[in-house]
Every structure is written in structure tokens, then in C-alpha cells.
Amino acid sequence: MTSQDHLELSHSRPANAAAGVRAWLGLALLALPTMLLGLDLTLLHLALPALAADLRPTSLEALWIMDAYGFMIAGFLITMGTLGDRIGRRKLLMMGAAAFAVASVLAAFSTSALMLIAARALLGIAGATLMPSTLALITNMFAEPRQRALGFGIWATMFAFGMATGPVVGGVLLEHFWWGAAFLIAVPVLGLLLLLAPVLLPEYRASQAGRIDLTSVGLSLAAMLPVIYGIKQVAKDGFGWQPLGLIAVGLIFAAVFVGRQRRLADPLLDMSLFANRAFSIALIILLFGLVAVGGTMLLVTQYLQLVAGLSPLVAGLWMGPPALAMVAAGVAAPLIGRWVRPGFIVAGALGLSAVGYLMLTQLDNGATGVVLVVAGFSLAYFGLGTIAALGTDLVVGSAPADKAGSASAMSETVQDLGVSLGIAVLGSLATALYRGQMLERIPEGLGPEAREAVGDSLWAVSSVAADLPAGLIDEARAAFTGGFSAAAMVSAVGVAVLALLAAVALRHVGVSGAARPRQ
């Protein structure tokens, strides 16, 4: 069957036609890169201490290593989602898979922090071609609303499962190999995708697609990158005129980008999508919900390793219960959504997440802290699984079929940007509070390298622990825990507000399978 045949099939199939075996096998295939992309967002969380000892990154370089991938995905998703609608979603998926495999090898064998940052950025650009393609193809494969909602739920669950198991996989690999081996698992997974995609996946191109507006592409990057760099400068040096100026420049370019999209006959991002209230509110919930999860996830993995003293493998295994909570929520939420309105499901799940974040404000440095952090983070992940599944369905299901790639890109943009912003903002808050306590407690007799490490971060302290008195290490752990608790309190308040927003603003959205206006 040719690409044009697939295009005609997608337009001619009845809106309520049930999907066959091939579609479900195709969904299983799409789950592989989806899980891999989530995995790469969190894979290095447990590997950071080993990586720091090997590559010796500065604190700013460490932040770039952690979230360059997610930020580059967010920067290019809108462009790639629209590009997939134009050149073919399956074609873009396969091109991105090949590029992702090559970049994974570069990352695995990086010999410096800057090389790893560059490889992670390339992984982000390649990942931006994969994510909207996988999600948009589901809209072509599942025309029946309930099947499509379940497909979105499975997709979101696999992405969230990849995020959740990143620390587990990283812990297992670090137990037996060097930190770079974690990247190589992408190669066989993507090889299988390239082999089976032409057999199991349909092709789709928008019938009236125009050319990509390169000016809009440039404006989208000019809006995103200064904001990203400004946030990272704040994380490194605190608030100042330079980082605030960069953020302001990015916001100005964002306003210019939006204005251009409103004027173009064939925009890179169709702003009319935001006229649908369910679309807009779901994006807000996804963005800020992922901010809370993204920042907390990094702090949890550091707590288990650097405060509780667990090995990477044991710390990874402790992340198993949160992963199971996320999977359960991602699968159950679309099924419950057949009888209960999605706004009420999302509100209830986010309410439980707020309780989980409040539990994380009560941590100590002992064994009780490990149980508490895992229990609290399990509740946080339960909310994540719910909003990822139902939020994705609300966003993509509200868009016209020929705009599914663009809507998918928006869904993915806010999720990946949320994770990366969470790492930058909540991580910076915890680091600032840590430094505020530790800079006053550095003994006079320490050498320059040790003094810099103690005043920088707990993971930096761990790299020079042999040169420090035991009491100072304990103080550093207590300072980190205090910063973690403060970040968790911010997350608890924010998620509680999101729960209220979902209950009020989404209360009119019907259950799965009910008519949903596409604008």
C-alpha cells in the first residue's frame, strides 16, 4: 500500500470504525520510541555522581547535561510536528529514529562535558521528530473515540513509564557498566522500529499542507533559547540584569512569533486551536504539572543516593513503586473516563499528588526518609500518569485531523518544557537554599577545590567527600534536605491550584466517546 493509499484510507474510514489487529500492533511498535524518549529525560539522574567524577562538569555544565535534551525537544517540537504533517508522519518518524541512534552513540562515548552537552542537544533535536509523529499517528490508526482515548492513555503511560524507569535502568547499568552504556540501549530499539515501521504503521500527510515558514521556525527558536539560557544563568548566579534581560528578549520574540502566526494563511502553529477551552486548559495543566514532577524527580533521585546513601541500583529499585503507580493511573484513567468526566478525574488525581508533595516536606536524613520519599513520590507519579493520559486526549482529540501533528507537538512541547523547567526552577530553588546555608559553614582550613564543592551542591560535595570532615558532610545533607522540602512545598501549592482549575474549567467536558468539538 502506497503513502497516498494510506492518506486516502485515513480520510475515508468512518469516524466510528474500530481498529484492527494491525493498528494495535502498530501501537505496540510506537510504544518503543515513546518509552525510550521518556527514558532519556531521566536516565542521567542517578548517573550524575559517576558522570561528575569522570567528566568533572561545572554546576552550570551539569545543568546543561541534565536538561539540554528536554529543552531542545521543546524548542523544535512545533516545527517538527508541522513538518510531519507536510512530508509524512511515518517518514519523519523513521528519519528521526536513525538520527537518534547516531546521537546516542556520540553521547555514550563522550570524553568531555561539552561533548556530552552537544550530544544531548542532538538527541533532543532528533527526539523532536519522534514525539509528535508517534502521537499524531495514533489519531490515524484509531478513529473510534474510545479506542483513540485508550491509545492515548497507553502512549502516555509508556512515555511516563520511560521517565519513571530511567533511574532504575540507569542504576542497573551503572552497577555493571560505565555511565555511557545507558545511551546505547537506544540503538537496538530504534533498529527494530526502522525495520517494522513500513509494515505496521500508516503514512499520513495533510492534503492541503503548505510550505514550512522558515521565519517562524527562527522566531520560535529565538523565543525559546534566550529564555532557557536566562533560566540557567539564574540557576547559576541568581537574579541579575543579564539573565532577566535574556528572558525578556525571549518573551518579545514569542510575542512576535504569535503575531506572525495569526497573520499567516498557513502558520507553523495554528493559533485557532487555543480557542478550544479544553485544549488550552489541558496544556496549562500538563505544563505546570510536569514542572512539579520534573524538579521533584531530580531531587528524589539525589536524595536516595546522596542523603540516604543508597547505591545506584538500590536507589533505582526504590523508584519502582512510583513507576507502578504511574502505569496504573495511565491505564485506568481512560477507562474510568468512559463513565466519569475527565475534569473530575484529573482534579482528584492532582489532589492526591498534592498530598504526596506535602509528605516530601517532612523528610529527614534516616531510613524513615526513604519510605516517606517513595510513598510521597508515588502519589505525585499517580497524578502524572492521570494528567498525561487524559490531558493528551483532551489536547489532540480537540484538534482537526489535519492539525493533529501540530496539536501533538503542542502537547509534547509543554510536557517536555515542563520537565526541563522543573529541573531548572525547582532545582535552582533547592540549590539556592542549600548554598545559603552552606556558605556560612565552610571551615577556614579547607582547600580551594573543597571549598568550592561545599558551596556549590551536594553532588559536588560527594565528589570530594574524602577531603571533608564527617560533620560537614552531614550538614551538607541536612541543607540539601531543607532545600528539597521547600521545593516540595512549592509543588504542593501549585498542584493543588491545578486540581481546582481542572475541576472548574474542565467540568463541562464529556466522558470518552462523547461528542467533542474540533475547532
Secondary structure as GFF3:
##gff-version 3
##sequence-region A 1 519
A	DSSP	alpha_helix	3	12	.	.	.	ID=ss1
A	DSSP	alpha_helix	21	42	.	.	.	ID=ss2
A	DSSP	alpha_helix	48	55	.	.	.	ID=ss3
A	DSSP	alpha_helix	59	87	.	.	.	ID=ss4
A	DSSP	alpha_helix	89	108	.	.	.	ID=ss5
A	DSSP	alpha_helix	113	141	.	.	.	ID=ss6
A	DSSP	alpha_helix	145	176	.	.	.	ID=ss7
A	DSSP	alpha_helix	181	184	.	.	.	ID=ss8
A	DSSP	alpha_helix	186	200	.	.	.	ID=ss9
A	DSSP	alpha_helix	214	237	.	.	.	ID=ss10
A	DSSP	alpha_helix	241	263	.	.	.	ID=ss11
A	DSSP	three_ten_helix	271	275	.	.	.	ID=ss12
A	DSSP	alpha_helix	277	302	.	.	.	ID=ss13
A	DSSP	pi_helix	303	307	.	.	.	ID=ss14
A	DSSP	alpha_helix	312	318	.	.	.	ID=ss15
A	DSSP	alpha_helix	320	336	.	.	.	ID=ss16
A	DSSP	alpha_helix	342	359	.	.	.	ID=ss17
A	DSSP	three_ten_helix	360	362	.	.	.	ID=ss18
A	DSSP	alpha_helix	367	397	.	.	.	ID=ss19
A	DSSP	three_ten_helix	401	403	.	.	.	ID=ss20
A	DSSP	alpha_helix	404	438	.	.	.	ID=ss21
A	DSSP	alpha_helix	448	456	.	.	.	ID=ss22
A	DSSP	alpha_helix	458	463	.	.	.	ID=ss23
A	DSSP	three_ten_helix	465	467	.	.	.	ID=ss24
A	DSSP	alpha_helix	470	505	.	.	.	ID=ss25
###
